[in-house]
């Protein structure tokens, strides 16, 4: 027993400074494959909704819940699972999430009705949350500090590539077989990654405080109701229902923050926001994700309704953004190991804002090249900003609070992108056909605000003990 304790402590100490090169390569393969699987399944189900509705004999309004229930389960549990990772070990949460995700994929593949599919999708969302909630924390412990920017850059590259190729992969699978194949393909990858991860993922430091189950429930209900309320508004539910859901989310959020005011490791990591670099990095991330949410919802409507382009052309026009992000993320990561995140992130968001303005001021009949280079500028700016900002955010948190920081990163990304999509819908409601232009202009405003907050980090001294 004493030997095991000493071994665990040694492994934890080793993990803080990164893993040896050979073991790191295998650990990275496990981490990146799992995050790619979870990222793909966030989007590929959208492609299969018509086929699922026809096969199960349900309406389009009902089948949308195949996407909604996954997203609610995912977002609602990110903070609790990130906090639990600090107590039981991030690798356990990651592997447990991967196991549940793989088993739930099997359940999705064999679903015989909409309720059975929704149940499996909810479990799959919970498994994906286990993967995403501690993803950034594990990357921090796998790479040595001198290569941390490179590690986050590679992580961002994997996520961006999965996002870019998701629709294409889904279409290719559906061209060869029925919709259950979309979920069945996860199973062999999940088994292989589990085997690799069990041997290579690092044993991370563990907190001594107990897990706050009531606090976890408050956080989950708050975020779940918030996402549900935003979704209800997007689907034009009654104002009364939307108001009740959002008001309940706000009340639960206030209760959660009040409950954790004096907690050493609160579920919503409000203690970390007392660190100026963390607070500014988180606020900068919020602005960037709002820009992405606004753009990715408004642009397809702009291309198809205003420019009268086909769905295929629209898909082509949307590709340069995530493609350039995938290219720039590792470059930004390498630069962040040498230069200030305040400068790199600020310049990246300035470019993103310029790209949004250029898209908002497209001529009436733009050429393909005219659209593509503007989208590429947005991708260049977002990719240049993303990795340095993530490195600054995670590095500004102490190692024993990496789970809370990682949960904040994942929650901010998914929640704020949802808010951005809702704001885009509001722009269309206010401006009609000009809603896309208004949404892009609003996105440029968010990018400008984010760049200011990024540059403000230059005036903040480096955190101690991070």
TORKOL-4160 file (C-alpha; in steps of 0.2 Angstrom, whole numbers, padded with zeros to 4 digits, m for minus):
466
<pt num="1" X="0000" Y="0000" Z="0000"/>
<pt num="2" X="0014" Y="0012" Z="0005"/>
<pt num="3" X="0023" Y="0007" Z="m0012"/>
<pt num="4" X="0007" Y="0012" Z="m0022"/>
<pt num="5" X="0006" Y="0029" Z="m0013"/>
<pt num="6" X="0024" Y="0033" Z="m0016"/>
<pt num="7" X="0022" Y="0028" Z="m0034"/>
<pt num="8" X="0007" Y="0038" Z="m0036"/>
<pt num="9" X="0016" Y="0053" Z="m0029"/>
<pt num="10" X="0030" Y="0051" Z="m0040"/>
<pt num="11" X="0019" Y="0049" Z="m0055"/>
<pt num="12" X="0010" Y="0065" Z="m0050"/>
<pt num="13" X="0027" Y="0074" Z="m0048"/>
<pt num="14" X="0032" Y="0068" Z="m0065"/>
<pt num="15" X="0016" Y="0073" Z="m0073"/>
<pt num="16" X="0018" Y="0091" Z="m0067"/>
<pt num="17" X="0033" Y="0093" Z="m0078"/>
<pt num="18" X="0027" Y="0083" Z="m0092"/>
<pt num="19" X="0029" Y="0065" Z="m0097"/>
<pt num="20" X="0045" Y="0057" Z="m0105"/>
<pt num="21" X="0045" Y="0059" Z="m0124"/>
<pt num="22" X="0040" Y="0041" Z="m0129"/>
<pt num="23" X="0026" Y="0040" Z="m0116"/>
<pt num="24" X="0020" Y="0057" Z="m0121"/>
<pt num="25" X="0018" Y="0052" Z="m0139"/>
<pt num="26" X="0006" Y="0038" Z="m0134"/>
<pt num="27" X="m0003" Y="0048" Z="m0121"/>
<pt num="28" X="m0006" Y="0062" Z="m0134"/>
<pt num="29" X="m0013" Y="0049" Z="m0146"/>
<pt num="30" X="m0025" Y="0044" Z="m0133"/>
<pt num="31" X="m0030" Y="0061" Z="m0128"/>
<pt num="32" X="m0032" Y="0068" Z="m0146"/>
<pt num="33" X="m0041" Y="0053" Z="m0153"/>
<pt num="34" X="m0054" Y="0054" Z="m0139"/>
<pt num="35" X="m0057" Y="0073" Z="m0141"/>
<pt num="36" X="m0058" Y="0071" Z="m0160"/>
<pt num="37" X="m0072" Y="0058" Z="m0157"/>
<pt num="38" X="m0082" Y="0069" Z="m0145"/>
<pt num="39" X="m0080" Y="0084" Z="m0156"/>
<pt num="40" X="m0086" Y="0074" Z="m0171"/>
<pt num="41" X="m0101" Y="0068" Z="m0163"/>
<pt num="42" X="m0106" Y="0086" Z="m0158"/>
<pt num="43" X="m0109" Y="0089" Z="m0176"/>
<pt num="44" X="m0111" Y="0074" Z="m0187"/>
<pt num="45" X="m0128" Y="0069" Z="m0179"/>
<pt num="46" X="m0135" Y="0085" Z="m0188"/>
<pt num="47" X="m0132" Y="0077" Z="m0205"/>
<pt num="48" X="m0141" Y="0061" Z="m0201"/>
<pt num="49" X="m0157" Y="0069" Z="m0193"/>
<pt num="50" X="m0168" Y="0067" Z="m0209"/>
<pt num="51" X="m0163" Y="0049" Z="m0211"/>
<pt num="52" X="m0166" Y="0046" Z="m0192"/>
<pt num="53" X="m0183" Y="0054" Z="m0193"/>
<pt num="54" X="m0188" Y="0044" Z="m0208"/>
<pt num="55" X="m0182" Y="0027" Z="m0201"/>
<pt num="56" X="m0190" Y="0030" Z="m0184"/>
<pt num="57" X="m0206" Y="0038" Z="m0190"/>
<pt num="58" X="m0205" Y="0054" Z="m0180"/>
<pt num="59" X="m0207" Y="0072" Z="m0185"/>
<pt num="60" X="m0193" Y="0084" Z="m0188"/>
<pt num="61" X="m0197" Y="0094" Z="m0172"/>
<pt num="62" X="m0195" Y="0078" Z="m0162"/>
<pt num="63" X="m0179" Y="0072" Z="m0170"/>
<pt num="64" X="m0170" Y="0088" Z="m0166"/>
<pt num="65" X="m0169" Y="0082" Z="m0148"/>
<pt num="66" X="m0156" Y="0069" Z="m0154"/>
<pt num="67" X="m0145" Y="0084" Z="m0155"/>
<pt num="68" X="m0152" Y="0094" Z="m0141"/>
<pt num="69" X="m0151" Y="0081" Z="m0127"/>
<pt num="70" X="m0133" Y="0077" Z="m0131"/>
<pt num="71" X="m0128" Y="0096" Z="m0130"/>
<pt num="72" X="m0138" Y="0098" Z="m0114"/>
<pt num="73" X="m0130" Y="0083" Z="m0105"/>
<pt num="74" X="m0113" Y="0088" Z="m0111"/>
<pt num="75" X="m0113" Y="0106" Z="m0106"/>
<pt num="76" X="m0123" Y="0103" Z="m0089"/>
<pt num="77" X="m0110" Y="0092" Z="m0082"/>
<pt num="78" X="m0093" Y="0100" Z="m0088"/>
<pt num="79" X="m0090" Y="0110" Z="m0072"/>
<pt num="80" X="m0095" Y="0095" Z="m0060"/>
<pt num="81" X="m0084" Y="0083" Z="m0069"/>
<pt num="82" X="m0069" Y="0095" Z="m0070"/>
<pt num="83" X="m0071" Y="0098" Z="m0052"/>
<pt num="84" X="m0072" Y="0079" Z="m0049"/>
<pt num="85" X="m0056" Y="0076" Z="m0059"/>
<pt num="86" X="m0046" Y="0087" Z="m0046"/>
<pt num="87" X="m0051" Y="0075" Z="m0033"/>
<pt num="88" X="m0051" Y="0058" Z="m0041"/>
<pt num="89" X="m0038" Y="0061" Z="m0055"/>
<pt num="90" X="m0041" Y="0069" Z="m0072"/>
<pt num="91" X="m0036" Y="0053" Z="m0081"/>
<pt num="92" X="m0050" Y="0043" Z="m0072"/>
<pt num="93" X="m0063" Y="0056" Z="m0077"/>
<pt num="94" X="m0056" Y="0055" Z="m0095"/>
<pt num="95" X="m0055" Y="0036" Z="m0096"/>
<pt num="96" X="m0072" Y="0034" Z="m0088"/>
<pt num="97" X="m0080" Y="0047" Z="m0100"/>
<pt num="98" X="m0072" Y="0038" Z="m0115"/>
<pt num="99" X="m0079" Y="0021" Z="m0108"/>
<pt num="100" X="m0096" Y="0028" Z="m0106"/>
<pt num="101" X="m0095" Y="0037" Z="m0123"/>
<pt num="102" X="m0090" Y="0021" Z="m0132"/>
<pt num="103" X="m0104" Y="0010" Z="m0123"/>
<pt num="104" X="m0117" Y="0024" Z="m0127"/>
<pt num="105" X="m0112" Y="0024" Z="m0145"/>
<pt num="106" X="m0116" Y="0006" Z="m0146"/>
<pt num="107" X="m0133" Y="0010" Z="m0138"/>
<pt num="108" X="m0136" Y="0023" Z="m0151"/>
<pt num="109" X="m0131" Y="0011" Z="m0165"/>
<pt num="110" X="m0144" Y="m0002" Z="m0159"/>
<pt num="111" X="m0158" Y="0011" Z="m0154"/>
<pt num="112" X="m0175" Y="0004" Z="m0160"/>
<pt num="113" X="m0185" Y="0020" Z="m0156"/>
<pt num="114" X="m0183" Y="0038" Z="m0152"/>
<pt num="115" X="m0184" Y="0037" Z="m0133"/>
<pt num="116" X="m0170" Y="0023" Z="m0134"/>
<pt num="117" X="m0160" Y="0034" Z="m0145"/>
<pt num="118" X="m0162" Y="0049" Z="m0134"/>
<pt num="119" X="m0157" Y="0040" Z="m0119"/>
<pt num="120" X="m0141" Y="0033" Z="m0127"/>
<pt num="121" X="m0137" Y="0051" Z="m0134"/>
<pt num="122" X="m0139" Y="0058" Z="m0116"/>
<pt num="123" X="m0127" Y="0045" Z="m0110"/>
<pt num="124" X="m0115" Y="0049" Z="m0124"/>
<pt num="125" X="m0116" Y="0067" Z="m0120"/>
<pt num="126" X="m0111" Y="0063" Z="m0102"/>
<pt num="127" X="m0097" Y="0053" Z="m0109"/>
<pt num="128" X="m0091" Y="0067" Z="m0120"/>
<pt num="129" X="m0092" Y="0079" Z="m0105"/>
<pt num="130" X="m0080" Y="0067" Z="m0096"/>
<pt num="131" X="m0068" Y="0069" Z="m0111"/>
<pt num="132" X="m0070" Y="0088" Z="m0114"/>
<pt num="133" X="m0070" Y="0093" Z="m0095"/>
<pt num="134" X="m0052" Y="0088" Z="m0091"/>
<pt num="135" X="m0045" Y="0088" Z="m0109"/>
<pt num="136" X="m0035" Y="0104" Z="m0106"/>
<pt num="137" X="m0030" Y="0099" Z="m0089"/>
<pt num="138" X="m0022" Y="0083" Z="m0096"/>
<pt num="139" X="m0013" Y="0092" Z="m0110"/>
<pt num="140" X="m0006" Y="0103" Z="m0096"/>
<pt num="141" X="0001" Y="0088" Z="m0087"/>
<pt num="142" X="0007" Y="0078" Z="m0102"/>
<pt num="143" X="0018" Y="0092" Z="m0110"/>
<pt num="144" X="0033" Y="0100" Z="m0101"/>
<pt num="145" X="0031" Y="0119" Z="m0098"/>
<pt num="146" X="0043" Y="0123" Z="m0112"/>
<pt num="147" X="0032" Y="0114" Z="m0124"/>
<pt num="148" X="0015" Y="0118" Z="m0117"/>
<pt num="149" X="0010" Y="0131" Z="m0131"/>
<pt num="150" X="0014" Y="0117" Z="m0144"/>
<pt num="151" X="0003" Y="0105" Z="m0135"/>
<pt num="152" X="m0012" Y="0116" Z="m0134"/>
<pt num="153" X="m0009" Y="0121" Z="m0152"/>
<pt num="154" X="m0009" Y="0102" Z="m0157"/>
<pt num="155" X="m0025" Y="0100" Z="m0147"/>
<pt num="156" X="m0033" Y="0115" Z="m0156"/>
<pt num="157" X="m0028" Y="0108" Z="m0172"/>
<pt num="158" X="m0037" Y="0091" Z="m0169"/>
<pt num="159" X="m0053" Y="0100" Z="m0163"/>
<pt num="160" X="m0053" Y="0112" Z="m0178"/>
<pt num="161" X="m0049" Y="0097" Z="m0190"/>
<pt num="162" X="m0063" Y="0087" Z="m0183"/>
<pt num="163" X="m0075" Y="0102" Z="m0184"/>
<pt num="164" X="m0070" Y="0105" Z="m0202"/>
<pt num="165" X="m0071" Y="0087" Z="m0208"/>
<pt num="166" X="m0086" Y="0082" Z="m0198"/>
<pt num="167" X="m0100" Y="0085" Z="m0211"/>
<pt num="168" X="m0089" Y="0077" Z="m0225"/>
<pt num="169" X="m0085" Y="0061" Z="m0214"/>
<pt num="170" X="m0104" Y="0060" Z="m0209"/>
<pt num="171" X="m0109" Y="0061" Z="m0228"/>
<pt num="172" X="m0096" Y="0048" Z="m0233"/>
<pt num="173" X="m0102" Y="0036" Z="m0219"/>
<pt num="174" X="m0120" Y="0039" Z="m0224"/>
<pt num="175" X="m0116" Y="0036" Z="m0242"/>
<pt num="176" X="m0110" Y="0018" Z="m0238"/>
<pt num="177" X="m0122" Y="0013" Z="m0224"/>
<pt num="178" X="m0137" Y="0018" Z="m0213"/>
<pt num="179" X="m0137" Y="0031" Z="m0200"/>
<pt num="180" X="m0132" Y="0019" Z="m0185"/>
<pt num="181" X="m0115" Y="0017" Z="m0193"/>
<pt num="182" X="m0112" Y="0035" Z="m0188"/>
<pt num="183" X="m0112" Y="0029" Z="m0170"/>
<pt num="184" X="m0105" Y="0012" Z="m0172"/>
<pt num="185" X="m0089" Y="0019" Z="m0180"/>
<pt num="186" X="m0084" Y="0026" Z="m0163"/>
<pt num="187" X="m0083" Y="0008" Z="m0155"/>
<pt num="188" X="m0067" Y="0001" Z="m0161"/>
<pt num="189" X="m0058" Y="0018" Z="m0159"/>
<pt num="190" X="m0065" Y="0019" Z="m0141"/>
<pt num="191" X="m0058" Y="0002" Z="m0137"/>
<pt num="192" X="m0041" Y="0005" Z="m0144"/>
<pt num="193" X="m0039" Y="0022" Z="m0135"/>
<pt num="194" X="m0045" Y="0015" Z="m0119"/>
<pt num="195" X="m0031" Y="0002" Z="m0120"/>
<pt num="196" X="m0018" Y="0015" Z="m0124"/>
<pt num="197" X="m0024" Y="0028" Z="m0111"/>
<pt num="198" X="m0024" Y="0015" Z="m0097"/>
<pt num="199" X="m0005" Y="0013" Z="m0099"/>
<pt num="200" X="0000" Y="0030" Z="m0103"/>
<pt num="201" X="m0011" Y="0044" Z="m0096"/>
<pt num="202" X="m0002" Y="0053" Z="m0081"/>
<pt num="203" X="m0008" Y="0052" Z="m0063"/>
<pt num="204" X="m0012" Y="0070" Z="m0059"/>
<pt num="205" X="m0011" Y="0078" Z="m0042"/>
<pt num="206" X="m0027" Y="0076" Z="m0031"/>
<pt num="207" X="m0036" Y="0088" Z="m0020"/>
<pt num="208" X="m0040" Y="0084" Z="m0002"/>
<pt num="209" X="m0057" Y="0092" Z="m0001"/>
<pt num="210" X="m0073" Y="0081" Z="m0003"/>
<pt num="211" X="m0084" Y="0082" Z="m0019"/>
<pt num="212" X="m0098" Y="0094" Z="m0017"/>
<pt num="213" X="m0113" Y="0084" Z="m0023"/>
<pt num="214" X="m0127" Y="0098" Z="m0020"/>
<pt num="215" X="m0115" Y="0110" Z="m0028"/>
<pt num="216" X="m0113" Y="0099" Z="m0043"/>
<pt num="217" X="m0132" Y="0097" Z="m0045"/>
<pt num="218" X="m0134" Y="0116" Z="m0044"/>
<pt num="219" X="m0121" Y="0119" Z="m0057"/>
<pt num="220" X="m0128" Y="0105" Z="m0069"/>
<pt num="221" X="m0146" Y="0112" Z="m0067"/>
<pt num="222" X="m0141" Y="0130" Z="m0070"/>
<pt num="223" X="m0131" Y="0126" Z="m0086"/>
<pt num="224" X="m0144" Y="0113" Z="m0092"/>
<pt num="225" X="m0158" Y="0125" Z="m0090"/>
<pt num="226" X="m0148" Y="0139" Z="m0098"/>
<pt num="227" X="m0145" Y="0129" Z="m0114"/>
<pt num="228" X="m0163" Y="0122" Z="m0114"/>
<pt num="229" X="m0169" Y="0140" Z="m0113"/>
<pt num="230" X="m0158" Y="0146" Z="m0127"/>
<pt num="231" X="m0164" Y="0131" Z="m0137"/>
<pt num="232" X="m0182" Y="0135" Z="m0133"/>
<pt num="233" X="m0180" Y="0153" Z="m0139"/>
<pt num="234" X="m0171" Y="0147" Z="m0155"/>
<pt num="235" X="m0186" Y="0135" Z="m0159"/>
<pt num="236" X="m0198" Y="0150" Z="m0155"/>
<pt num="237" X="m0206" Y="0142" Z="m0140"/>
<pt num="238" X="m0218" Y="0153" Z="m0129"/>
<pt num="239" X="m0210" Y="0168" Z="m0121"/>
<pt num="240" X="m0217" Y="0162" Z="m0104"/>
<pt num="241" X="m0208" Y="0145" Z="m0106"/>
<pt num="242" X="m0191" Y="0153" Z="m0111"/>
<pt num="243" X="m0193" Y="0166" Z="m0097"/>
<pt num="244" X="m0196" Y="0152" Z="m0084"/>
<pt num="245" X="m0181" Y="0142" Z="m0090"/>
<pt num="246" X="m0169" Y="0156" Z="m0091"/>
<pt num="247" X="m0175" Y="0164" Z="m0074"/>
<pt num="248" X="m0172" Y="0147" Z="m0066"/>
<pt num="249" X="m0155" Y="0146" Z="m0073"/>
<pt num="250" X="m0150" Y="0163" Z="m0067"/>
<pt num="251" X="m0157" Y="0159" Z="m0049"/>
<pt num="252" X="m0148" Y="0143" Z="m0048"/>
<pt num="253" X="m0132" Y="0151" Z="m0054"/>
<pt num="254" X="m0133" Y="0164" Z="m0041"/>
<pt num="255" X="m0137" Y="0151" Z="m0028"/>
<pt num="256" X="m0121" Y="0141" Z="m0034"/>
<pt num="257" X="m0110" Y="0156" Z="m0033"/>
<pt num="258" X="m0117" Y="0161" Z="m0016"/>
<pt num="259" X="m0114" Y="0143" Z="m0009"/>
<pt num="260" X="m0096" Y="0142" Z="m0016"/>
<pt num="261" X="m0091" Y="0159" Z="m0010"/>
<pt num="262" X="m0079" Y="0153" Z="0003"/>
<pt num="263" X="m0076" Y="0135" Z="m0004"/>
<pt num="264" X="m0057" Y="0132" Z="m0007"/>
<pt num="265" X="m0061" Y="0124" Z="m0024"/>
<pt num="266" X="m0079" Y="0130" Z="m0030"/>
<pt num="267" X="m0088" Y="0121" Z="m0044"/>
<pt num="268" X="m0089" Y="0137" Z="m0054"/>
<pt num="269" X="m0071" Y="0142" Z="m0052"/>
<pt num="270" X="m0074" Y="0159" Z="m0046"/>
<pt num="271" X="m0058" Y="0158" Z="m0035"/>
<pt num="272" X="m0048" Y="0158" Z="m0051"/>
<pt num="273" X="m0056" Y="0174" Z="m0057"/>
<pt num="274" X="m0047" Y="0183" Z="m0043"/>
<pt num="275" X="m0031" Y="0180" Z="m0054"/>
<pt num="276" X="m0031" Y="0195" Z="m0066"/>
<pt num="277" X="m0023" Y="0185" Z="m0080"/>
<pt num="278" X="m0035" Y="0171" Z="m0079"/>
<pt num="279" X="m0050" Y="0183" Z="m0078"/>
<pt num="280" X="m0044" Y="0193" Z="m0093"/>
<pt num="281" X="m0040" Y="0177" Z="m0103"/>
<pt num="282" X="m0057" Y="0170" Z="m0099"/>
<pt num="283" X="m0066" Y="0186" Z="m0104"/>
<pt num="284" X="m0056" Y="0186" Z="m0120"/>
<pt num="285" X="m0061" Y="0168" Z="m0124"/>
<pt num="286" X="m0079" Y="0173" Z="m0121"/>
<pt num="287" X="m0078" Y="0187" Z="m0134"/>
<pt num="288" X="m0070" Y="0175" Z="m0147"/>
<pt num="289" X="m0082" Y="0161" Z="m0145"/>
<pt num="290" X="m0097" Y="0174" Z="m0147"/>
<pt num="291" X="m0089" Y="0180" Z="m0163"/>
<pt num="292" X="m0088" Y="0162" Z="m0169"/>
<pt num="293" X="m0106" Y="0158" Z="m0164"/>
<pt num="294" X="m0113" Y="0174" Z="m0173"/>
<pt num="295" X="m0103" Y="0170" Z="m0189"/>
<pt num="296" X="m0106" Y="0151" Z="m0190"/>
<pt num="297" X="m0125" Y="0154" Z="m0189"/>
<pt num="298" X="m0127" Y="0170" Z="m0199"/>
<pt num="299" X="m0115" Y="0166" Z="m0214"/>
<pt num="300" X="m0125" Y="0151" Z="m0221"/>
<pt num="301" X="m0141" Y="0161" Z="m0222"/>
<pt num="302" X="m0131" Y="0175" Z="m0230"/>
<pt num="303" X="m0123" Y="0164" Z="m0243"/>
<pt num="304" X="m0139" Y="0155" Z="m0247"/>
<pt num="305" X="m0153" Y="0168" Z="m0245"/>
<pt num="306" X="m0144" Y="0184" Z="m0250"/>
<pt num="307" X="m0131" Y="0178" Z="m0262"/>
<pt num="308" X="m0142" Y="0164" Z="m0269"/>
<pt num="309" X="m0128" Y="0151" Z="m0267"/>
<pt num="310" X="m0131" Y="0132" Z="m0266"/>
<pt num="311" X="m0129" Y="0122" Z="m0250"/>
<pt num="312" X="m0114" Y="0114" Z="m0258"/>
<pt num="313" X="m0106" Y="0131" Z="m0262"/>
<pt num="314" X="m0110" Y="0137" Z="m0244"/>
<pt num="315" X="m0101" Y="0122" Z="m0237"/>
<pt num="316" X="m0086" Y="0126" Z="m0247"/>
<pt num="317" X="m0087" Y="0144" Z="m0242"/>
<pt num="318" X="m0087" Y="0139" Z="m0223"/>
<pt num="319" X="m0072" Y="0128" Z="m0225"/>
<pt num="320" X="m0058" Y="0141" Z="m0225"/>
<pt num="321" X="m0061" Y="0147" Z="m0208"/>
<pt num="322" X="m0059" Y="0131" Z="m0198"/>
<pt num="323" X="m0046" Y="0125" Z="m0211"/>
<pt num="324" X="m0035" Y="0140" Z="m0208"/>
<pt num="325" X="m0038" Y="0138" Z="m0189"/>
<pt num="326" X="m0031" Y="0121" Z="m0190"/>
<pt num="327" X="m0016" Y="0127" Z="m0199"/>
<pt num="328" X="m0013" Y="0142" Z="m0187"/>
<pt num="329" X="m0016" Y="0134" Z="m0170"/>
<pt num="330" X="0001" Y="0124" Z="m0169"/>
<pt num="331" X="0010" Y="0140" Z="m0176"/>
<pt num="332" X="0002" Y="0151" Z="m0163"/>
<pt num="333" X="0006" Y="0137" Z="m0150"/>
<pt num="334" X="0024" Y="0137" Z="m0154"/>
<pt num="335" X="0025" Y="0156" Z="m0153"/>
<pt num="336" X="0016" Y="0157" Z="m0137"/>
<pt num="337" X="0030" Y="0147" Z="m0129"/>
<pt num="338" X="0041" Y="0162" Z="m0133"/>
<pt num="339" X="0030" Y="0178" Z="m0134"/>
<pt num="340" X="0017" Y="0185" Z="m0123"/>
<pt num="341" X="m0001" Y="0179" Z="m0125"/>
<pt num="342" X="m0007" Y="0197" Z="m0123"/>
<pt num="343" X="0001" Y="0202" Z="m0139"/>
<pt num="344" X="m0002" Y="0187" Z="m0149"/>
<pt num="345" X="m0020" Y="0185" Z="m0143"/>
<pt num="346" X="m0024" Y="0204" Z="m0146"/>
<pt num="347" X="m0017" Y="0204" Z="m0163"/>
<pt num="348" X="m0026" Y="0188" Z="m0168"/>
<pt num="349" X="m0043" Y="0196" Z="m0162"/>
<pt num="350" X="m0039" Y="0212" Z="m0172"/>
<pt num="351" X="m0037" Y="0201" Z="m0187"/>
<pt num="352" X="m0053" Y="0192" Z="m0183"/>
<pt num="353" X="m0062" Y="0208" Z="m0181"/>
<pt num="354" X="m0056" Y="0215" Z="m0198"/>
<pt num="355" X="m0061" Y="0199" Z="m0206"/>
<pt num="356" X="m0079" Y="0201" Z="m0199"/>
<pt num="357" X="m0080" Y="0219" Z="m0205"/>
<pt num="358" X="m0074" Y="0213" Z="m0222"/>
<pt num="359" X="m0087" Y="0200" Z="m0223"/>
<pt num="360" X="m0101" Y="0212" Z="m0217"/>
<pt num="361" X="m0096" Y="0224" Z="m0231"/>
<pt num="362" X="m0095" Y="0211" Z="m0245"/>
<pt num="363" X="m0100" Y="0218" Z="m0262"/>
<pt num="364" X="m0118" Y="0213" Z="m0269"/>
<pt num="365" X="m0111" Y="0200" Z="m0281"/>
<pt num="366" X="m0094" Y="0194" Z="m0274"/>
<pt num="367" X="m0083" Y="0181" Z="m0283"/>
<pt num="368" X="m0078" Y="0165" Z="m0275"/>
<pt num="369" X="m0060" Y="0172" Z="m0271"/>
<pt num="370" X="m0068" Y="0187" Z="m0263"/>
<pt num="371" X="m0077" Y="0177" Z="m0251"/>
<pt num="372" X="m0063" Y="0164" Z="m0247"/>
<pt num="373" X="m0049" Y="0176" Z="m0243"/>
<pt num="374" X="m0061" Y="0185" Z="m0231"/>
<pt num="375" X="m0065" Y="0169" Z="m0222"/>
<pt num="376" X="m0047" Y="0164" Z="m0222"/>
<pt num="377" X="m0043" Y="0181" Z="m0213"/>
<pt num="378" X="m0056" Y="0176" Z="m0199"/>
<pt num="379" X="m0048" Y="0159" Z="m0198"/>
<pt num="380" X="m0030" Y="0166" Z="m0197"/>
<pt num="381" X="m0035" Y="0178" Z="m0183"/>
<pt num="382" X="m0045" Y="0165" Z="m0173"/>
<pt num="383" X="m0031" Y="0152" Z="m0175"/>
<pt num="384" X="m0018" Y="0164" Z="m0170"/>
<pt num="385" X="m0027" Y="0170" Z="m0154"/>
<pt num="386" X="m0034" Y="0153" Z="m0148"/>
<pt num="387" X="m0019" Y="0143" Z="m0143"/>
<pt num="388" X="m0009" Y="0157" Z="m0134"/>
<pt num="389" X="m0025" Y="0162" Z="m0125"/>
<pt num="390" X="m0028" Y="0144" Z="m0119"/>
<pt num="391" X="m0010" Y="0142" Z="m0114"/>
<pt num="392" X="m0011" Y="0159" Z="m0103"/>
<pt num="393" X="m0028" Y="0153" Z="m0096"/>
<pt num="394" X="m0022" Y="0136" Z="m0090"/>
<pt num="395" X="m0005" Y="0142" Z="m0085"/>
<pt num="396" X="m0012" Y="0155" Z="m0074"/>
<pt num="397" X="m0021" Y="0142" Z="m0063"/>
<pt num="398" X="m0012" Y="0132" Z="m0050"/>
<pt num="399" X="m0009" Y="0114" Z="m0055"/>
<pt num="400" X="m0021" Y="0108" Z="m0042"/>
<pt num="401" X="m0035" Y="0119" Z="m0050"/>
<pt num="402" X="m0032" Y="0113" Z="m0067"/>
<pt num="403" X="m0049" Y="0103" Z="m0067"/>
<pt num="404" X="m0058" Y="0119" Z="m0063"/>
<pt num="405" X="m0049" Y="0129" Z="m0076"/>
<pt num="406" X="m0052" Y="0116" Z="m0089"/>
<pt num="407" X="m0070" Y="0115" Z="m0085"/>
<pt num="408" X="m0071" Y="0134" Z="m0087"/>
<pt num="409" X="m0063" Y="0133" Z="m0105"/>
<pt num="410" X="m0075" Y="0119" Z="m0111"/>
<pt num="411" X="m0090" Y="0127" Z="m0103"/>
<pt num="412" X="m0086" Y="0144" Z="m0110"/>
<pt num="413" X="m0083" Y="0138" Z="m0128"/>
<pt num="414" X="m0099" Y="0128" Z="m0129"/>
<pt num="415" X="m0111" Y="0140" Z="m0119"/>
<pt num="416" X="m0105" Y="0156" Z="m0127"/>
<pt num="417" X="m0106" Y="0148" Z="m0145"/>
<pt num="418" X="m0124" Y="0144" Z="m0141"/>
<pt num="419" X="m0127" Y="0162" Z="m0135"/>
<pt num="420" X="m0119" Y="0168" Z="m0151"/>
<pt num="421" X="m0131" Y="0158" Z="m0161"/>
<pt num="422" X="m0145" Y="0165" Z="m0151"/>
<pt num="423" X="m0139" Y="0183" Z="m0154"/>
<pt num="424" X="m0138" Y="0179" Z="m0173"/>
<pt num="425" X="m0156" Y="0173" Z="m0172"/>
<pt num="426" X="m0161" Y="0189" Z="m0163"/>
<pt num="427" X="m0152" Y="0199" Z="m0177"/>
<pt num="428" X="m0162" Y="0191" Z="m0190"/>
<pt num="429" X="m0178" Y="0195" Z="m0180"/>
<pt num="430" X="m0173" Y="0213" Z="m0179"/>
<pt num="431" X="m0166" Y="0216" Z="m0196"/>
<pt num="432" X="m0174" Y="0203" Z="m0207"/>
<pt num="433" X="m0164" Y="0200" Z="m0223"/>
<pt num="434" X="m0150" Y="0211" Z="m0216"/>
<pt num="435" X="m0149" Y="0201" Z="m0200"/>
<pt num="436" X="m0133" Y="0193" Z="m0206"/>
<pt num="437" X="m0124" Y="0209" Z="m0209"/>
<pt num="438" X="m0130" Y="0215" Z="m0192"/>
<pt num="439" X="m0123" Y="0199" Z="m0184"/>
<pt num="440" X="m0107" Y="0200" Z="m0192"/>
<pt num="441" X="m0105" Y="0219" Z="m0186"/>
<pt num="442" X="m0109" Y="0213" Z="m0169"/>
<pt num="443" X="m0096" Y="0200" Z="m0170"/>
<pt num="444" X="m0083" Y="0213" Z="m0175"/>
<pt num="445" X="m0088" Y="0222" Z="m0159"/>
<pt num="446" X="m0085" Y="0207" Z="m0149"/>
<pt num="447" X="m0068" Y="0204" Z="m0157"/>
<pt num="448" X="m0063" Y="0222" Z="m0153"/>
<pt num="449" X="m0068" Y="0221" Z="m0135"/>
<pt num="450" X="m0058" Y="0204" Z="m0134"/>
<pt num="451" X="m0043" Y="0212" Z="m0141"/>
<pt num="452" X="m0043" Y="0226" Z="m0129"/>
<pt num="453" X="m0044" Y="0214" Z="m0114"/>
<pt num="454" X="m0030" Y="0203" Z="m0122"/>
<pt num="455" X="m0019" Y="0218" Z="m0123"/>
<pt num="456" X="m0023" Y="0223" Z="m0105"/>
<pt num="457" X="m0014" Y="0207" Z="m0099"/>
<pt num="458" X="0002" Y="0215" Z="m0104"/>
<pt num="459" X="0000" Y="0227" Z="m0088"/>
<pt num="460" X="m0003" Y="0212" Z="m0077"/>
<pt num="461" X="0012" Y="0204" Z="m0068"/>
<pt num="462" X="0014" Y="0185" Z="m0071"/>
<pt num="463" X="0004" Y="0174" Z="m0058"/>
<pt num="464" X="0014" Y="0166" Z="m0043"/>
<pt num="465" X="0013" Y="0148" Z="m0040"/>
<pt num="466" X="0004" Y="0144" Z="m0057"/>
